[in-house]
């Protein structure tokens, strides 16, 4: 009797080996290492709202120009996000991550020496270049290392470090800035910490395995995967699929490829979500301390309220991290954006009535839903693109969003003049709704492997 030939199961690829690992101490170090950089970013962005609130008084003769300071930073972020994402696909995720941290950390420290709005504006633009580049690169790196079954949750937890930095900014704003007319300078010096942290990032964090393979650096990729397998107590396979594969030179990443076959619809949808989320978030939170001061609350009391509102970010991230693997990316993102819309409207009317209870409750709800939406947004964006385009796709989506963050702070004064806080926050609510509708058109990628 002739034996029936049996097929030998294909050896798992390195990406598949990473996907199936449990969450290990090495994943935890990668998450915390990236997360600390993320928290320091949030510290820098959050401090700006408190700095502007004090400078409205200290530099009262230049108060009309201060809206441009925030927008200059966001202009730098728009350029930095697009350029940084493309560089991450060419130079590596870890390299760009470290360089951008160093750039914006140093520029933030120099901002403390500013003697006019013009100087501060230029330096904030440079800060934005570094900050805009770092965020999408960090989320891409963490996404590419995370176990498949909890990838979305891990990226939301990365984004949750933003709440840590925001709370830190609120504490610095509350405890440091009001102490003197130069309090804002000391706050910016504190924000320079990422310049030192960048050295640690460059030396200690692993480079993306998928990026290494796309560049034919298989030995490095194998060492990295085996390090994660050893941490998990998993034996490496005796045959490695990639070693027998001929690697072609990867096509150069470009924004045009984001609109190629199968990419155009998701690119347009994610760009709309990024634009709308940025517009309402930065329009509301950059001006929040100043809006409360304008409503008649003392500067220190306004900072205290912002600190309380900011604390609600943590449970927002926790809920998003849990739901994103239960409901999926699309449903979680759309739900949190709709919750943000309702909370924004209630906050606008609370600010006008002067009800402290309504300001705090609605503000905390806005903080809860809006930052939960951010977590889901950062989780879904890198998943939409294959490895050669992942950094470019995430970077350009963030860059388009930053265009909205440029316009948002500038739109606040005219909207306030038109109808006060109610009109302003109704507009923000409507923008959140548009973002939620766009989110429902995204593909649902929960539990799937990242495209190669």
C-alpha positions as a printed Julia matrix, in Angstrom:
452×3 Matrix{Float64}:
   0.0    0.0    0.0
   1.44   3.35  -1.04
   1.74   5.75   1.93
  -0.19   9.0    1.62
   2.2   11.95   1.75
   1.56  14.38   4.57
   2.27  18.08   4.4
   4.57  19.65   6.94
   3.03  22.64   8.69
   4.66  25.89   7.57
   7.06  27.38  10.06
   5.6   30.44  11.74
   6.92  33.8   10.65
   8.53  36.08  13.2
   5.49  38.32  13.13
   3.25  35.33  13.87
   5.52  34.27  16.71
   5.26  37.74  18.25
   1.5   37.83  17.72
   0.9   34.63  19.69
   3.1   35.39  22.71
   1.61  36.21  26.1
   2.15  39.67  27.53
   5.62  39.51  29.13
   7.96  41.67  31.18
   9.59  42.81  27.93
   6.22  44.0   26.63
   5.72  45.8   29.93
   9.09  47.56  29.65
   8.37  48.56  26.06
   4.96  49.91  27.07
   6.27  51.81  30.08
   9.3   53.13  28.18
   7.13  54.44  25.36
   4.48  55.56  27.82
   6.84  57.74  29.84
   7.78  59.54  26.64
   4.06  59.89  25.9
   3.38  61.29  29.38
   6.15  63.84  28.95
   4.56  64.9   25.65
   1.24  65.41  27.43
   3.02  67.39  30.14
   4.36  69.76  27.52
   1.03  70.19  25.69
  -0.91  70.55  28.95
   1.46  73.12  30.38
   0.83  75.41  27.42
  -2.78  76.09  28.44
  -1.65  77.19  31.91
   1.24  79.21  30.49
  -1.13  81.08  28.16
  -3.52  81.79  31.04
  -0.74  83.46  33.04
   0.77  85.27  30.05
  -2.64  86.83  29.32
  -1.94  88.79  32.52
   1.86  89.08  32.53
   2.11  90.05  28.86
  -1.24  91.81  28.73
  -0.01  94.19  26.01
   0.55  91.16  23.74
  -2.51  89.17  24.84
  -4.12  89.31  21.41
  -1.21  87.4   19.9
  -1.18  84.51  22.38
  -3.66  82.4   20.4
  -0.98  82.19  17.72
   1.45  80.59  20.2
  -0.73  77.5   20.5
  -1.36  77.39  16.77
   2.37  77.7   16.0
   3.01  74.59  18.08
   0.26  72.73  16.28
   1.61  73.84  12.89
   4.92  72.27  13.86
   3.05  69.14  14.98
   1.29  68.86  11.62
   4.57  68.95   9.72
   6.37  66.81  12.28
   3.71  64.08  12.23
   3.8   63.69   8.46
   7.6   63.88   8.17
   8.25  61.79  11.28
   5.94  59.01  10.15
   7.67  58.8    6.77
  11.1   58.84   8.43
  10.0   56.02  10.73
   9.33  53.87   7.65
  12.82  54.68   6.33
  15.08  55.0    9.4
  13.25  52.91  11.99
  10.67  53.53  14.69
  13.07  53.65  17.64
  15.54  56.04  16.0
  12.89  58.6   15.09
  11.23  58.21  18.5
  14.44  59.15  20.32
  15.41  62.02  18.01
  12.01  63.67  18.25
  12.0   63.44  22.04
  15.38  65.15  22.11
  14.3   67.9   19.7
  11.16  68.97  21.49
  12.66  68.56  24.97
  15.47  70.98  24.2
  13.14  73.43  22.45
  10.76  73.41  25.44
  13.63  74.29  27.79
  14.68  77.16  25.53
  11.07  78.41  25.48
  11.46  79.25  29.17
  13.92  82.0   28.14
  11.45  83.73  25.77
  11.18  87.5   26.13
   8.32  88.1   23.71
   5.4   86.36  22.05
   7.35  86.26  18.78
  10.25  84.32  20.29
   7.9   81.99  22.13
   5.96  81.41  18.91
   9.08  80.34  16.97
  10.24  77.99  19.72
   6.78  76.46  20.09
   6.87  75.67  16.38
  10.11  73.74  16.9
   8.59  71.99  19.92
   5.69  70.99  17.71
   7.99  69.46  15.09
   9.36  67.04  17.67
   6.11  66.38  19.46
   4.12  65.76  16.28
   6.68  63.24  15.06
   6.89  61.27  18.3
   3.27  60.33  19.0
   2.35  58.31  15.87
   5.79  56.68  15.83
   5.44  55.48  19.43
   1.98  54.02  18.84
   3.23  52.25  15.69
   6.17  50.71  17.56
   4.01  49.44  20.43
   1.33  48.15  18.04
   3.89  46.11  16.11
   5.15  44.34  19.25
   1.83  43.73  21.02
   0.19  40.27  21.17
  -2.57  40.08  18.59
  -5.44  39.28  20.95
  -4.8   42.35  23.16
  -3.08  44.69  20.69
  -5.8   47.35  20.83
  -5.88  47.26  24.62
  -2.1   47.69  24.89
  -2.11  50.72  22.57
  -4.96  52.3   24.56
  -2.9   51.75  27.73
  -0.01  53.51  25.99
  -2.32  56.44  25.26
  -3.42  56.37  28.91
   0.01  57.7   29.83
  -1.27  60.93  28.28
  -3.55  61.27  31.31
  -0.54  60.91  33.62
   1.2   63.75  31.81
  -1.95  65.87  31.72
  -2.43  65.44  35.46
   1.23  66.35  35.93
   0.69  69.49  33.85
  -2.36  70.41  35.93
  -0.35  69.93  39.14
   2.51  72.08  37.84
  -0.03  74.66  36.69
  -1.71  74.66  40.08
   1.4   74.52  42.29
   4.15  76.26  40.29
   2.78  78.81  37.84
   0.81  80.97  40.32
   3.82  81.37  42.63
   5.29  84.3   40.66
   5.15  86.15  37.38
   7.93  83.84  36.18
   6.04  80.71  37.17
   5.41  79.91  33.51
   9.19  79.86  32.88
   9.77  77.29  35.63
   6.92  75.21  34.23
   8.52  75.1   30.78
  11.89  74.13  32.27
  10.16  71.17  33.92
   8.77  70.26  30.5
  12.33  69.93  29.14
  12.79  66.54  30.85
  12.28  64.55  27.59
  15.69  65.74  26.34
  17.34  63.57  29.01
  14.88  60.71  28.62
  15.67  60.43  24.88
  19.09  58.95  25.66
  17.48  56.1   27.6
  14.97  55.46  24.83
  17.61  55.15  22.14
  19.76  52.71  24.12
  17.16  50.47  25.75
  14.16  50.05  23.45
  14.0   47.38  20.71
  13.54  48.23  17.05
  10.4   47.0   15.32
  10.83  43.42  14.05
   8.59  44.14  11.09
  10.73  47.16  10.16
  13.96  45.15  10.5
  12.58  42.45   8.21
  11.44  45.0    5.65
  15.08  46.1    5.48
  16.47  42.54   5.28
  18.03  42.74   8.76
  16.93  39.19   9.67
  19.6   38.44  12.25
  18.59  41.47  14.32
  14.92  40.6   13.9
  15.51  37.01  15.05
  17.48  38.12  18.12
  14.69  40.48  19.09
  11.93  37.88  18.69
  13.92  35.28  20.63
  14.41  37.78  23.44
  10.62  38.15  23.74
  10.16  34.37  23.51
  12.69  33.8   26.29
  10.86  36.31  28.48
   7.67  34.31  27.88
   9.35  30.93  28.45
   8.55  29.88  24.87
  11.05  27.85  22.84
  11.97  29.29  19.45
  11.05  27.11  16.43
  13.87  25.1   14.87
  12.95  26.37  11.4
  12.4   30.06  10.81
  10.29  30.86   7.79
  11.88  34.18   6.9
  15.45  32.9    6.59
  14.61  31.15   3.34
  12.76  34.07   1.87
  14.33  36.46  -0.61
  13.71  40.0    0.5
  12.97  42.52  -2.16
  13.88  46.15  -1.68
  10.78  47.74  -0.15
   8.94  50.35  -2.14
   9.49  53.85  -0.84
   6.66  54.96   1.4
   4.73  57.94   0.04
   1.46  59.67   0.8
   0.18  58.69  -2.65
   0.29  55.02  -1.69
  -2.16  55.74   1.14
  -4.78  56.19  -1.59
  -3.85  53.07  -3.54
  -5.98  49.96  -4.03
  -7.94  49.16  -0.89
  -6.47  52.09   1.05
  -8.35  55.19  -0.12
 -11.61  54.72   1.79
  -9.97  53.95   5.12
  -7.47  56.79   4.66
 -10.2   59.36   4.04
 -12.25  58.07   7.0
  -9.35  58.07   9.48
  -8.26  61.53   8.34
 -11.77  62.86   9.01
 -11.81  61.29  12.49
  -8.39  62.71  13.3
  -9.37  66.17  12.05
 -12.62  66.33  14.02
 -11.16  64.89  17.22
  -8.24  67.3   17.18
 -10.44  70.32  16.49
 -12.72  69.79  19.45
 -10.1   68.51  21.88
  -7.58  71.29  21.39
 -10.21  73.98  20.95
 -11.69  73.08  24.31
  -8.72  72.12  26.46
  -6.06  74.63  25.36
  -8.39  77.49  26.3
 -10.07  75.82  29.28
  -8.18  77.67  32.08
  -8.6   81.0   30.26
 -12.33  80.38  29.69
 -12.86  79.72  33.39
 -10.95  82.88  34.3
 -13.11  84.83  31.83
 -16.2   83.36  33.52
 -15.14  85.09  36.73
 -13.19  82.41  38.57
  -9.8   83.38  40.08
  -6.71  82.03  38.32
  -5.81  79.56  41.08
  -9.41  78.32  41.38
  -9.59  77.86  37.6
  -6.41  75.78  37.67
  -7.9   73.72  40.52
 -11.02  72.97  38.45
  -8.92  71.96  35.43
  -6.95  69.57  37.65
 -10.18  67.92  38.85
 -11.52  67.68  35.29
  -8.25  66.16  34.08
  -8.41  63.36  36.64
 -11.41  61.92  34.75
  -9.08  61.02  31.87
  -7.82  57.94  33.73
 -11.16  56.1   34.01
 -11.9   57.15  30.42
  -8.79  55.35  29.2
  -9.53  52.34  31.42
 -13.04  51.98  29.96
 -11.74  52.37  26.41
  -8.98  49.79  26.98
 -11.54  47.24  28.18
 -14.19  47.95  25.56
 -11.89  48.01  22.55
 -11.41  44.24  22.77
 -15.09  43.66  23.67
 -16.96  45.96  21.29
 -14.17  46.37  18.75
 -12.32  49.45  17.52
 -15.09  50.99  15.46
 -17.88  50.77  18.05
 -15.69  51.97  20.91
 -14.35  54.96  18.97
 -17.79  56.06  17.71
 -19.4   55.66  21.16
 -16.77  57.71  22.95
 -16.97  60.46  20.31
 -20.76  60.67  20.72
 -20.32  60.82  24.5
 -17.86  63.66  23.98
 -20.44  65.53  21.9
 -23.11  65.37  24.62
 -20.64  66.34  27.36
 -19.35  69.31  25.32
 -22.83  70.8   24.99
 -23.55  70.43  28.71
 -20.2   71.96  29.6
 -20.82  75.0   27.39
 -24.09  75.84  29.11
 -22.58  75.15  32.54
 -19.75  77.61  31.91
 -22.25  80.33  31.1
 -24.49  79.7   34.1
 -21.54  79.72  36.47
 -22.71  76.51  38.17
 -19.57  74.97  39.63
 -21.24  71.55  39.91
 -22.25  71.53  36.24
 -18.84  72.77  35.13
 -17.09  70.0   37.03
 -19.49  67.17  36.15
 -19.77  68.09  32.46
 -16.04  68.85  32.26
 -15.18  65.47  33.78
 -17.57  63.73  31.37
 -15.94  65.55  28.44
 -12.51  64.53  29.72
 -13.66  60.91  30.22
 -15.2   60.42  26.79
 -12.77  62.52  24.77
  -9.63  60.86  26.08
 -11.23  57.42  25.8
 -11.83  58.26  22.13
  -8.19  59.26  21.74
  -7.12  55.88  23.09
  -9.27  54.03  20.56
  -8.09  56.31  17.75
  -4.43  55.63  18.39
  -5.18  51.9   18.59
  -6.98  51.65  15.26
  -4.77  53.92  13.13
  -1.59  51.79  12.8
  -3.71  48.68  12.15
  -5.1   50.17   8.93
  -1.83  49.98   6.97
   0.78  47.35   6.0
   4.28  47.48   7.5
   5.98  49.56   4.74
   3.24  52.21   5.07
   2.38  51.97   8.76
   4.49  54.87   9.99
   3.56  57.01   7.0
  -0.15  56.24   7.39
  -0.2   56.95  11.11
   1.95  60.05  10.69
  -0.13  61.6    7.92
  -3.38  60.91   9.78
  -1.96  62.7   12.81
  -0.62  65.47  10.58
  -4.04  66.1    9.03
  -5.47  66.18  12.54
  -2.94  68.81  13.53
  -4.29  71.11  10.83
  -7.48  71.16  12.88
  -5.52  71.83  16.05
  -4.0   74.9   14.37
  -7.42  76.27  13.49
  -9.14  75.34  16.74
  -7.39  77.76  19.16
  -7.82  80.56  16.62
 -11.54  79.81  16.28
 -12.25  80.15  19.99
 -12.18  84.0   20.31
 -14.55  84.65  17.35
 -16.94  81.88  18.44
 -16.97  83.28  21.97
 -17.7   86.74  20.53
 -20.5   85.28  18.4
 -22.45  83.51  21.13
 -20.34  82.85  24.21
 -19.37  79.42  25.6
 -22.7   77.75  24.6
 -22.12  78.47  20.91
 -18.47  77.44  21.18
 -19.2   74.07  22.77
 -22.22  73.31  20.57
 -19.85  73.67  17.62
 -17.4   71.32  19.32
 -20.25  68.86  19.94
 -21.29  68.93  16.28
 -17.71  68.31  15.2
 -17.51  65.28  17.52
 -20.67  63.88  15.87
 -19.12  64.16  12.4
 -16.07  62.29  13.7
 -18.3   59.55  15.15
 -20.07  59.05  11.8
 -16.71  58.77  10.01
 -15.54  56.22  12.6
 -18.43  53.9   11.71
 -17.05  53.56   8.15
 -13.66  52.21   9.28
 -12.92  48.47   8.91
 -13.19  46.41  12.11
  -9.77  44.83  12.73
 -10.16  43.42  16.24
  -8.25  40.15  16.6
  -6.67  40.29  13.14
  -2.96  40.18  12.31
  -1.2   43.35  11.22
  -0.86  43.46   7.44
   2.64  42.87   6.16
